[in-house]
């Protein structure tokens, strides 16, 4: 009787995890098959290489693919080095019971539980309205100092306290060599009393300088990437820290006993032996960040655009946000359903590609290590 009970318990211990695994795989297969059947007919070369048209109801998603890839690249450059350095410090340098290490771990655990929409609001308030606005204000003050010097030049119609019409000031700014004051010329066109109004240098300077020219104090791809980097930072830190802990303490002590410094031991012994775990954790964290939409709602994603972002201060399209727009704010949601499924397929493909690349990279590094 006892042997039968043990055999039954053994079957349950083996069968339940196996059944759970099979059910999970089947659910994933059904979801992917559903998207493939519904979105496959719309997934073609035109869809992948063209820009959206007619309020996103026609055309392709290439700007969204480009924006997503560029966003992930910048996010990776920001999150992985900082997360890895933090994990190395916590594992190799910090005393485990020190208040500083406990504070960092508490902050990391707290960030891991914060909803993603909160990161978006933080990015809006800190990166855009504080850091970006401050950068713009510094840049604008320098620009206005140059503008005052141009207005005070001998050739200026309002130099030395003279009075001239707004039109004369516009003509003068158009003729200024080696500088571009075209935006200020356009802005003077909206002077309250018109271009025939008579003004002096102080009035012109006060009118132009009252509104700051925004470049960094507005949503762009840099602030969106840094916001996502903060979102993925706890995952990177925890995964790298766990990987570093898998390296036996004896190997560290042997390196130190042979005359290696602490930094040399970390660089030549600890990190190479934990590289597979570091890369796997980092790539999985990046894959999670690539699919997030809430943090970029306020920090850089745009409804639709034909051009690709060429600078860090440009806004961008994102596959996840594009899918949200198609499903909620499209003029004809029913008509865009094939595009929604096709966009989901592309986003899933990018995410799965990141996950599979982590698996392949890990196996390749392990194979090289075994051969060595």
ABEGO torsion letter per residue (X at the ends): XAAAAAAAAAAAAAAAAAAAAAAAAAAAAAAAAAAAAAAAAABBAAAAABBBBGGGABEBAAAAAAAAAAAAAAAAAAAAAAAAAAAAAAAAABBAABAAAAAAAAAAAAAAABBAAAAAAAAAAAAAAAAAAAAAAAAAAAAAAAAAAAAABAABAABGGBBBBAAAAAAAAAABBGBBAAAAAAAAAABAAEAABBBBAAAAAAAAAABBBBAAABBBAAAAAAAAAAAAAAAAAAAAAAAAAABBAAAAAAAAAAGBBAAAAAAAAAAAAAAAAAAAAAAAAAAAAAABAAAAAAAGBBABBABBBABAABBBBBAAAAAAAAAAABABAAAAAAAAAAAAAAAAAAAAAAAAAAAAAAAAAAAAAAAX
